[in-house]
Amino acid sequence: MGPVNKNTFDIGPALHRAILGAGGHDVAISDSMLASNGAASTREAKAFIADARDAGQTPLKASEVEQIHAMPDKAAAKLVALQIDLDPARSEMVAIAQIEGVWCRAMIDNVPLDARLPIYDFKTCENASPEACQKTILNYGYDVQAEHYRQVWQAATGEDRVFRFVFQEKTAPHEVCVIELGAGTLLIAGKKIARAREMWDKCMQANQWPGYPLGVKRVDPANWAIERWPKR
């Protein structure tokens, strides 16, 4: 069975390609193909989407194509102001290395040629304020991603680099925030990823992939939920 595309319009990959300088894979769906409510629910639109995906393209609405054109310009201006140059030739770099006996792989959004410069990963988001970005990093485990990428790149090249995320809002004016992970965050993330490699190695050797523990679990309200209820 082939991959399932849960979102009919996936602008994430198209935005990545545009900002990282590897665009050209998105294709616009004509407004004439859309239903009266703007949905791609017509037979013609569905056929167009299927053909585009079979050709390795990302089908997008015209408004989303405009968005993709607007976001790279905003991101480029912010990165220029920060003296950050994301060379398209150094985008989507793949590193493969063995760490503690475990083979690891990482595809990194951008790695400047100068080994003194950081590794960069691009993320789209709803809110690019520093506070929101910090929560997003912890909620989605981006700290583990960052340290995994850092370690794999170092193991493959010998380069010990800083890691930065470039967050950009999907809605106008498409604000940008560049986040560099500190030593404390990476220290904890390093422990998480070391444990993950250990678990992966054991599962690979035993060919056993356990899920959640068996049993019925009792759940009581957390302290924050108890404290919030009287205030309501």
SVG drawing of the C-alpha trace seen along z (x, -y; Angstrom):
<svg xmlns="http://www.w3.org/2000/svg" viewBox="-21 -44 58 55">
<polyline fill="none" stroke="black" stroke-width="0.4" points="0.0,0.0 1.4,-3.4 1.7,-6.5 -1.5,-8.2 -1.7,-12.0 -3.9,-13.1 -3.7,-16.8 -4.9,-17.4 -2.7,-20.5 0.6,-20.2 2.4,-23.5 5.2,-22.5 7.4,-20.7 6.8,-23.3 7.8,-26.1 10.9,-24.2 12.0,-23.9 11.3,-27.5 13.2,-28.9 16.1,-26.5 16.5,-27.3 15.2,-24.0 11.8,-25.1 9.9,-24.1 8.1,-21.0 4.7,-22.7 1.9,-23.0 -1.2,-25.3 -4.7,-24.0 -6.8,-26.2 -9.7,-28.0 -12.0,-26.7 -11.4,-23.1 -12.5,-24.0 -16.0,-23.6 -18.2,-26.7 -16.9,-26.7 -13.3,-26.7 -12.7,-23.0 -10.9,-20.6 -13.8,-18.2 -14.6,-18.1 -13.7,-15.0 -11.5,-17.2 -9.6,-18.6 -9.1,-15.2 -7.8,-13.8 -5.4,-16.7 -4.1,-16.2 -3.6,-12.5 -1.7,-13.1 0.5,-15.8 1.4,-13.5 2.2,-10.6 4.6,-13.0 6.3,-13.9 4.7,-17.4 2.9,-19.2 -0.6,-20.4 -1.5,-23.8 -4.3,-26.3 -3.5,-29.6 -3.6,-31.4 -1.0,-29.0 1.3,-29.5 1.1,-33.3 2.0,-32.5 5.0,-30.4 6.2,-33.3 5.9,-35.8 7.5,-33.7 11.0,-33.3 11.3,-37.0 10.5,-37.8 12.8,-35.0 15.6,-36.1 15.4,-39.7 15.6,-38.6 18.5,-36.2 20.4,-38.9 19.9,-41.2 21.3,-38.5 24.2,-37.9 23.0,-34.3 23.6,-32.9 21.8,-29.6 23.6,-28.4 21.1,-26.4 24.0,-24.1 24.3,-23.1 20.6,-22.4 19.1,-19.0 22.5,-17.5 22.5,-13.9 24.8,-12.5 25.2,-8.8 27.4,-7.6 27.7,-4.9 27.4,-6.1 28.0,-3.7 27.5,-0.8 24.2,-2.1 23.9,-3.4 22.2,-6.8 21.0,-9.0 20.1,-12.7 18.8,-14.9 19.7,-18.5 18.0,-21.5 21.1,-23.5 24.8,-23.2 27.1,-26.1 30.4,-25.1 32.3,-26.9 32.7,-24.4 32.6,-27.2 29.0,-28.1 25.9,-26.5 23.6,-23.9 20.1,-25.2 16.7,-23.7 13.6,-25.5 10.2,-25.2 6.8,-26.8 4.6,-27.7 1.6,-29.8 3.5,-31.9 7.2,-32.6 7.7,-34.6 10.7,-33.3 8.3,-32.1 6.1,-30.2 9.2,-28.7 10.6,-27.4 7.3,-25.6 7.1,-24.2 10.7,-22.8 9.9,-21.0 6.3,-19.9 7.5,-18.3 10.9,-17.0 12.8,-19.3 15.5,-19.4 16.1,-15.7 16.1,-16.3 18.7,-19.0 21.1,-17.0 20.6,-13.9 21.5,-16.0 24.5,-17.5 25.9,-14.2 25.4,-12.5 27.0,-15.3 29.9,-15.4 30.4,-11.6 30.3,-11.8 32.6,-14.8 34.4,-15.6 32.7,-19.0 31.2,-20.0 28.6,-22.6 26.0,-24.8 22.4,-24.1 19.8,-26.7 16.1,-26.6 14.6,-29.2 10.9,-29.5 8.6,-31.4 4.9,-32.2 2.6,-30.8 0.3,-33.9 1.2,-37.4 3.4,-39.2 5.3,-35.9 7.6,-36.9 10.8,-35.0 12.6,-34.0 16.0,-32.3 16.5,-30.1 19.8,-28.7 19.7,-25.8 21.7,-26.4 24.1,-24.0 21.6,-23.0 19.0,-22.1 21.4,-20.1 22.8,-18.3 19.4,-16.9 18.6,-16.2 21.8,-14.2 20.7,-12.0 17.4,-11.4 18.9,-10.5 21.5,-8.2 18.7,-6.4 16.8,-6.2 19.8,-4.7 20.2,-2.1 16.6,-1.1 16.8,-0.9 19.9,1.3 18.2,3.7 15.1,3.9 17.0,4.5 19.1,7.3 16.1,9.0 13.6,8.2 11.1,7.2 9.3,3.9 7.4,3.4 4.6,0.9 3.0,-0.6 3.1,1.6 0.2,4.0 -2.4,3.3 -5.2,0.8 -3.9,-2.6 -5.7,-4.9 -5.6,-8.6 -6.2,-11.3 -6.3,-15.0 -2.9,-16.8 -2.2,-19.4 -2.6,-22.2 -6.0,-21.0 -7.2,-20.9 -5.9,-24.4 -7.5,-25.8 -11.0,-24.4 -12.0,-26.7 -10.9,-29.7 -13.5,-28.8"/>
</svg>
